[in-house]
Amino acid sequence: MINLQLFYQQDFQELSIDGGFRNASINYLNFQIHENLIKFQLSRGSYATIVLREILKPSNPLDCGF
């Protein structure tokens, strides 16, 4: 069973983490495309690579080997 105590290190407290929650969806703001430049803002804890993957994803990923 996994519990919070497994993530606490007595000897190395700087390695211990409190944990937290992430949003299941990613919201973006100020999305802009200029030639080959894409700009957008994300909320804290969101990853730009996930947004870019969705933008660049082919219409049928299985046909492209994904």
trRosetta pair geometry for C-beta under 8 A, 3 or more apart (Angstrom, degrees):
i j d omega theta_ij theta_ji phi_ij phi_ji
2 6 6.0 -78 -150 25 67 151
3 6 5.9 120 63 -7 59 98
4 7 5.9 -63 -166 37 50 107
4 8 7.0 48 143 -26 74 105
4 19 6.5 -101 -121 -5 99 145
5 8 5.6 -55 -151 27 44 115
7 16 6.5 108 138 -151 72 70
7 17 5.6 -63 164 55 122 86
7 19 6.6 96 83 -54 164 106
8 16 4.8 29 -133 -132 54 124
9 12 4.4 -16 123 61 133 82
9 13 6.6 -158 83 -81 80 31
9 15 4.8 4 37 77 146 109
9 16 5.0 -152 30 -64 77 87
10 13 7.3 -6 -159 -68 21 81
12 15 4.2 26 123 13 113 118
12 16 7.3 158 103 -28 68 79
13 16 5.3 -38 -156 12 49 120
22 45 5.5 -161 -124 160 87 126
23 26 6.9 134 96 -83 118 45
23 27 7.6 -47 133 0 161 91
23 43 7.2 47 8 78 146 136
23 45 7.0 122 12 98 90 122
23 46 7.2 -24 52 -76 116 97
26 42 6.5 -28 -171 -139 105 110
26 43 7.7 -165 -153 34 64 96
26 46 4.7 117 -133 -143 103 126
26 47 7.8 -84 -105 44 142 58
26 50 6.1 150 -30 98 158 127
26 51 6.2 -127 118 -69 148 94
27 42 7.6 136 82 -143 53 61
27 43 5.9 43 63 -13 94 119
27 46 7.7 -128 45 -70 54 159
28 31 5.6 68 122 -64 122 105
28 40 4.5 -4 -175 173 125 128
28 41 6.5 139 -165 69 69 48
28 42 5.7 -36 -107 -89 76 68
28 46 8.0 -155 -79 130 74 157
28 51 6.2 86 -67 -119 138 145
29 40 6.9 139 66 -171 41 75
29 41 4.3 -29 65 65 95 106
29 42 7.8 -176 21 -72 80 23
30 39 6.8 -49 127 125 97 98
30 40 6.1 160 84 -136 69 48
30 41 5.1 48 42 5 111 106
31 38 7.9 -19 -161 -171 77 87
31 39 7.4 159 -151 90 33 59
31 40 4.5 7 -101 -100 67 108
32 38 7.4 160 86 -157 54 44
32 39 4.5 -4 58 58 100 102
32 40 7.2 176 21 -68 63 63
33 37 7.2 157 -156 85 47 54
33 38 5.4 -12 -104 -105 77 72
33 39 7.8 -170 -75 23 34 69
34 37 4.9 -13 67 62 87 104
34 39 7.6 15 10 0 101 109
38 52 7.3 142 81 -105 149 91
38 55 7.0 85 -133 152 164 173
40 48 7.7 153 70 -126 101 96
40 51 6.6 -121 73 149 146 159
42 46 3.9 -129 171 81 124 125
42 47 7.6 -128 152 25 169 9
42 48 6.3 -143 -14 -74 142 73
42 51 7.0 -143 -80 -27 124 141
43 46 5.3 82 61 -7 69 122
46 50 7.3 -106 -178 47 80 126
46 51 7.7 52 156 -35 113 112
47 50 4.7 89 81 -3 97 103
47 51 7.6 -173 101 -2 57 83
48 51 5.6 -56 -156 38 45 111
48 52 6.0 42 150 -18 75 108
49 52 5.6 -55 -142 42 33 111
49 53 6.2 42 155 -27 65 104
50 53 5.7 -48 -147 30 29 115
50 54 6.8 27 154 -15 60 104
51 54 5.9 -60 -156 36 32 108
51 55 6.5 31 149 -19 66 107
52 55 5.5 -52 -145 36 36 113
52 56 6.0 16 162 -3 70 113
53 56 6.3 -68 -141 49 25 97
53 57 6.1 49 154 -55 63 98
54 57 5.6 -29 -141 -2 30 122
57 61 6.1 -37 -170 -74 98 111
57 66 7.9 -15 -144 -33 88 174
58 61 5.7 142 61 -84 91 53
58 63 7.4 -110 118 67 137 95
58 64 4.6 105 35 -22 155 152
58 66 7.6 173 37 -6 107 131
60 63 4.3 40 110 13 114 116
60 64 6.9 139 93 -11 67 92
61 64 5.7 -71 -151 45 38 105
61 66 3.8 -56 176 57 102 132
62 65 7.9 84 -175 -43 29 12
62 66 6.6 -85 -76 61 32 77
